[in-house]
């Protein structure tokens, strides 16, 4: 076979045989030092109406087409091919699509277990404080801790990570100490009026309320994981864990300290610890099974690797282990239209399996998170003030650059790694890494600046975030800031996990 290989600025793309999966497919390897790899064996074949009509294997002929168009279509959409594209080479041969065409109904689980913006109302005094003083309040933080992961997911949002970028236990403790103790003291002394309002609603001073550990896929591979979780659990912070799996050497009891755990189910050929290539045969700690004190959810990304069988096995695991829900969504590296097409096909798949009804309402403990990219027009309207509203209450500390500088950066959100865009000139693929030069706010070692200095604009989202996945949340924060009578807000008590807005 003639060599089918392409080198782009960020990746080496190559068709070949994978000894582990015993299949031919396309390898995508990030060019970063120690770069991560993904292996694609199938693609989505779509008709003119955006329906998936098959998920065939990638043959040599298809690989030739994918590699020839990789620069134009990017690292994700290359695996969505319209039926007549292969013959006509016309990339514009599809109907446009809007979100109303997707069977979907927003439910309490989606509002409780994802960030739809609805939980922000429970924290209104911090938005009033921002409006009247210009000072932010960081009540929610996510830490990646390191960049290790043993899986090789096709849609990995940080495939260009550097595996050496890890932090120490002291780095992590110092960060939390500032957001928890120093921030509370600052608000007690500087903003007692808003602090009193916040205490009335939440029972605490204005300070860190929740912490999510997300890792480069598996935060529980970080060497200080148990010690850090144990230390944090002595504080009044709600903790959440997002992981692909559970290393056996970690003491099972540590997972009892989390309020919730979300287990990402990867494509089954992407995780070496799936026994016999089946996610449901992986090791799961006994401490999280049938445990009413921890909300355990599964998360599944729909793509060409999806089969009825895997969705049914997910349902079986939910029942067998007493887990609470499965959130299903689409690959966020797709551009807006392609993502909506994927959502439409995902909803039809769920409907055919009777997991949702004809209106998109869940009939089971699966829920479909209809999350998709914004547009330039929406960005223009939303961010006239030229800053991201999420930075007012949220910070995401990612370790990118830590091995080089000894510090790394905070961000307003994690979706900056997956901001793919389509324009007249083609597809601009997502970064698939944290780019601190574009989106970084403060260094981890000066995180206090997020609450003890007046608000600052770090970047203009109108220019660099027009495919933001959190426009609705931004809009809710903006509305909360501009609101005239905050004390008239009535809180519904149906939502859970309100400290993870
Ligand atoms: S992508 Fe959206 S939420 Fe994230 S930093 Fe940009 S504007 Fe903020």
Boltz pocket constraint, residues with backbone or C-beta under 6 A from the ligand:
constraints:
  - pocket:
      binder: B
      contacts: [[A, 388], [A, 389], [A, 390], [A, 412], [A, 413], [A, 414], [A, 415], [A, 416], [A, 439], [A, 461], [A, 464], [A, 465], [A, 467], [A, 468], [A, 469], [A, 470], [A, 471]]
      max_distance: 6.0
